[in-house]
């Protein structure tokens, strides 16, 4: 079995495959490798369009410990830069808001919204100094739907290439006027991969999510792996004759489904008939992960009880997931466990994730493999 930095190959035949070794869920050195090989080379969600909707609108953030600055130019083009002044590494901008230019808070160097150096104070007499050599360093930035993405890899494939067929599959859930309603964060005592593993299968629905299991048709639950993402979907079960159990969705129709999209490595769209939520999973430590949830609903519904009910329904599911993921993380340290096997019927999504993970950790990402061919 070929390994690189302790990461084994995952057999393409799910019936023969073994899961990732438990040590990869606890080892600090593995997390550092993941930051370099995966999180620095994939498209990451860093914000939403509302943060930079108009010319001059900007916000600052971090990605993989890199400080970033995102700004909407006068031409309505969204641009991304490292938020690092080219003089002595001060912050080119702070916070968020609207600006006509950025002025570093350390020594006052000024930059245009296109990243160009406009003014370098007290630099008279410096030989061979050219302003064009000291523009803010750019990063790759793209937009899709309401979301803003950044990739730290200058050689990356376009965002749409990594999304594949997902935009078309999720299109029916796009509602005119869909806007951010609420944001919550969950600090979890588990490795980020343990959370992704759990997300990528409906196997645990009857045991862990009784409320959600009442709404979905478990026997019709479908897991559909793709090159860079996994789609899971299920018909809405709807109220059954004689069933007095309260339900969120009273009717069942052929076009009424719940779809879950996970895109490698760490973001998801949870699509329900009445709302859409974005889920971003960020590794903080080998056994500590932050999950960020954002709920998007039509603006006209923001003040309704149904909007709050949608968030609370998703919140309860997340609380249940956190509990089982933290229990699993603790048990991954047991001397009795090293690797497991996949359910051929129920864990095709987890198997796909482990194969993607192993490929990226070995440097064989789909984009890079094609370029070498």
Residue pairs with C-beta under 8 A, 6 or more apart in sequence:
1 8
1 9
2 8
2 9
3 9
4 361
4 362
4 363
5 29
5 30
5 33
5 361
6 21
6 23
6 24
6 27
6 30
7 20
7 24
7 30
7 357
7 358
7 361
7 362
8 18
8 20
8 21
8 358
9 358
9 362
10 17
10 18
10 20
10 351
10 354
10 355
10 358
11 17
11 18
12 355
14 342
14 344
14 347
14 348
14 351
15 344
17 341
17 342
17 351
17 354
18 339
18 340
18 341
19 339
19 340
19 341
19 342
19 350
19 354
20 193
20 339
20 354
20 357
20 358
21 338
21 339
22 332
22 333
22 337
22 338
22 339
23 30
23 338
24 30
24 193
25 191
25 193
25 194
25 286
25 287
25 329
25 332
26 191
26 286
26 287
26 332
26 333
27 286
28 285
28 286
30 286
31 283
31 285
31 286
33 361
34 283
34 361
35 64
35 65
35 283
37 360
37 361
37 363
38 265
38 357
38 360
38 361
39 63
39 64
39 265
39 266
39 283
40 64
40 152
40 153
41 151
41 152
41 153
41 156
41 360
41 365
42 151
42 153
42 156
42 162
42 264
42 265
42 360
43 142
43 149
43 150
43 151
43 156
43 159
43 162
43 263
44 63
44 64
44 149
44 150
44 151
44 266
44 267
44 280
45 147
45 148
45 149
45 267
45 278
45 280
46 61
46 63
46 68
46 70
46 148
46 149
46 150
47 59
47 61
47 70
47 147
47 148
48 146
48 147
48 148
48 180
48 294
49 143
49 146
49 147
49 148
50 146
50 179
50 180
51 57
51 59
51 70
51 96
51 148
52 58
52 59
52 70
52 71
52 72
52 78
52 148
53 72
54 72
54 98
55 72
55 73
55 74
55 75
55 76
55 113
56 71
56 72
56 74
56 98
56 99
56 100
56 113
57 71
57 72
57 97
57 98
58 69
58 70
58 71
58 72
58 93
58 96
58 97
58 98
58 99
58 102
58 113
59 69
59 70
59 95
59 96
60 67
60 68
60 69
60 70
60 83
60 91
60 93
60 94
60 95
60 96
61 67
61 68
61 70
62 68
63 150
63 152
64 152
66 82
66 152
67 82
67 83
67 84
67 91
68 80
68 81
68 82
68 83
68 139
68 150
69 80
69 81
69 82
69 83
69 92
69 93
69 102
69 136
70 78
70 79
70 80
70 141
70 148
70 150
71 78
71 79
71 81
71 99
71 102
71 113
72 78
72 79
72 113
73 79
73 113
73 114
74 113
78 141
78 143
78 148
79 113
79 114
79 115
79 138
79 141
80 138
80 139
80 140
80 141
80 150
81 92
81 115
81 136
81 137
81 138
81 139
82 136
82 137
82 138
82 139
83 91
83 92
83 93
83 136
84 90
84 91
84 92
84 136
84 137
85 91
85 92
85 104
85 106
85 107
85 109
85 111
85 136
86 109
86 117
86 134
86 135
86 136
86 137
87 104
87 106
87 107
87 109
87 120
87 134
88 106
88 107
90 104
90 105
90 106
90 107
90 109
91 104
91 105
91 106
92 102
92 104
92 109
92 111
92 136
93 99
93 102
94 105
99 113
100 113
101 110
101 111
101 112
101 113
101 118
102 110
102 111
102 112
102 113
103 109
103 110
103 111
104 110
104 111
107 121
107 122
108 119
108 121
109 117
109 119
109 120
109 121
109 134
110 117
110 118
110 119
111 117
111 118
111 135
111 136
112 118
115 135
115 136
115 137
115 138
116 131
116 132
116 135
117 131
117 132
117 134
117 135
117 136
118 131
120 129
120 131
120 134
123 129
139 150
139 151
139 152
140 150
140 151
140 152
140 153
140 154
140 156
141 148
141 149
141 150
142 148
142 149
142 151
142 158
142 159
142 160
143 149
144 159
144 160
144 163
144 167
145 167
145 174
146 178
146 179
146 180
146 296
147 278
149 159
151 159
155 368
156 367
157 366
157 367
160 167
161 367
162 228
162 229
162 263
162 264
163 228
163 229
163 263
164 226
164 227
164 228
164 229
165 226
166 226
166 229
166 231
166 261
166 263
169 231
169 259
169 261
170 259
170 261
170 269
170 271
172 255
173 259
173 269
173 271
173 276
175 276
175 298
176 298
177 298
177 299
177 300
178 276
178 296
178 297
178 298
178 299
179 296
179 297
179 298
179 299
179 302
180 294
180 295
180 296
181 275
181 295
181 296
181 297
181 302
181 307
181 311
182 294
182 295
182 311
183 292
183 293
183 294
183 295
184 292
184 293
184 311
184 315
185 290
185 291
185 292
185 293
186 290
186 291
186 292
186 293
186 318
186 322
187 284
187 288
187 289
187 290
188 195
188 288
188 289
188 290
188 291
188 322
188 325
188 326
189 287
189 288
189 326
189 329
190 287
190 288
190 289
190 322
190 325
190 326
190 328
190 329
191 283
191 286
191 287
191 289
191 329
191 332
192 266
192 281
192 282
192 283
192 289
193 353
193 357
194 289
194 325
194 328
194 329
194 332
195 281
195 289
195 291
195 321
195 325
196 262
196 265
196 266
196 281
196 353
197 350
197 353
198 204
198 321
198 324
198 325
198 328
199 260
199 262
199 268
199 279
199 321
200 223
200 230
200 232
200 262
200 347
200 349
200 350
200 352
200 353
201 223
201 232
201 343
201 346
201 347
201 349
201 350
202 216
202 218
202 221
202 223
202 232
202 234
202 346
203 343
203 346
203 347
204 324
205 212
205 213
205 216
205 218
205 221
206 213
206 218
208 320
208 321
208 324
209 317
209 320
209 321
211 313
211 316
211 317
212 317
214 237
214 245
214 247
215 236
215 237
215 247
215 248
215 249
215 258
216 234
216 235
216 236
216 237
216 258
217 234
217 235
217 236
217 237
218 234
220 234
220 235
221 232
221 233
221 234
222 232
222 233
222 234
223 230
223 231
223 232
223 346
223 347
223 348
223 349
224 230
224 231
224 232
224 233
225 348
225 349
225 351
225 352
227 366
228 263
228 264
228 356
228 366
229 261
229 262
229 263
229 264
230 261
230 262
230 349
230 352
230 353
231 259
231 260
231 261
232 259
232 260
232 261
232 262
232 349
233 257
233 258
233 259
233 260
234 257
234 258
235 252
235 254
235 256
235 257
236 249
236 251
236 252
236 253
236 256
236 257
236 258
236 273
237 247
237 249
237 252
238 247
238 249
238 250
238 251
238 252
238 256
239 247
239 250
239 251
248 309
248 313
249 256
249 273
256 273
257 273
258 270
258 271
258 272
258 273
259 269
259 271
260 268
260 269
260 270
260 271
261 268
261 269
261 271
262 268
262 349
262 353
264 353
264 356
264 360
265 356
265 357
265 360
266 280
266 281
266 282
267 278
267 279
267 280
267 281
268 278
268 279
268 281
269 276
269 277
269 278
269 279
270 276
270 277
270 278
270 279
270 314
272 310
274 297
274 301
274 306
274 310
275 295
275 296
275 297
275 307
275 310
275 311
275 314
276 295
276 296
276 297
277 293
277 294
277 295
277 296
277 314
278 292
278 293
278 294
278 296
279 291
279 292
279 293
280 291
280 292
281 289
281 290
281 291
281 292
282 289
282 290
282 291
282 292
283 289
284 290
287 329
291 318
291 322
293 314
293 315
293 318
295 310
295 311
295 314
297 307
297 310
301 307
331 337
342 348
342 350
342 351
359 365
359 366
